[in-house]
Amino acid sequence: DELDRVVCETHERRVPAGGCVMRCGDPADHWYGVIEGLVKMSVSLPDGKQSTFTGVTAGGWAGEGSLLKAGRWRYDGVAVRDCRMACMPRHTFERLISTHLG
């Protein structure tokens, strides 16, 4: 029953190469899973340079730290290739953390 509920509450979003999955400073309101593609997670430094700290490939998820801290994104997520993303709303993520951690 819980899996069916999660599937109903989660939506898919397509992000073209170069598009933003998440933008630094925006509210962290979804947990993002990469269905297809590659997402680069990076931060912009004061001198204008970027520092990339990870890439998330198909099957990977991103954003749980920001959701757990209930804040805003502290980094950018940019599609390196065309992506299909699973977007799980914060309330679904929080319910799963509290009731079905596994």
Residue pairs with C-beta under 8 A, 6 or more apart in sequence:
2 96
2 99
2 100
5 92
6 88
6 92
6 96
9 88
9 89
9 91
9 92
10 86
10 87
10 88
10 89
10 92
11 86
11 87
12 35
12 84
12 85
12 86
12 87
13 84
13 85
13 87
14 82
14 83
14 84
14 85
15 21
15 37
15 39
15 79
15 82
15 83
15 85
16 79
16 82
16 83
17 79
17 80
17 81
17 82
17 83
18 78
18 79
19 78
19 79
19 83
20 76
20 77
20 78
20 79
21 32
21 39
21 62
21 77
21 78
21 79
21 83
21 85
22 28
22 32
22 62
22 63
22 73
22 75
22 76
22 77
23 73
23 76
23 77
24 43
24 44
24 72
24 73
24 74
24 75
24 76
25 72
25 73
26 72
26 73
27 72
27 73
28 63
28 66
28 67
28 69
28 70
28 71
28 72
28 73
28 90
29 89
29 90
30 63
30 87
30 88
30 89
30 90
30 93
31 61
31 62
31 63
31 64
31 67
31 87
31 88
31 90
31 92
31 93
32 39
32 56
32 61
32 62
32 63
32 77
32 85
32 86
32 87
32 88
33 59
33 60
33 61
33 62
33 85
33 86
33 87
33 88
34 56
34 57
34 58
34 59
34 60
34 61
34 62
34 83
34 84
34 85
34 86
35 58
35 83
35 84
35 85
35 86
36 58
36 82
36 83
36 84
37 57
37 58
37 79
37 80
37 81
37 82
37 83
37 84
37 85
38 55
38 56
38 57
38 58
38 79
38 80
38 81
38 83
39 55
39 56
39 62
39 77
39 78
39 79
39 80
39 83
39 85
40 52
40 54
40 55
40 77
40 78
40 79
40 80
41 52
41 53
41 54
41 55
41 56
41 62
41 75
41 76
41 77
42 50
42 51
42 52
42 53
42 75
42 76
42 78
43 50
43 51
43 53
43 74
43 75
43 76
44 50
44 76
45 51
53 75
55 80
56 62
56 77
62 77
63 73
63 77
64 93
66 72
66 73
66 74
67 90
67 93
67 94
68 97
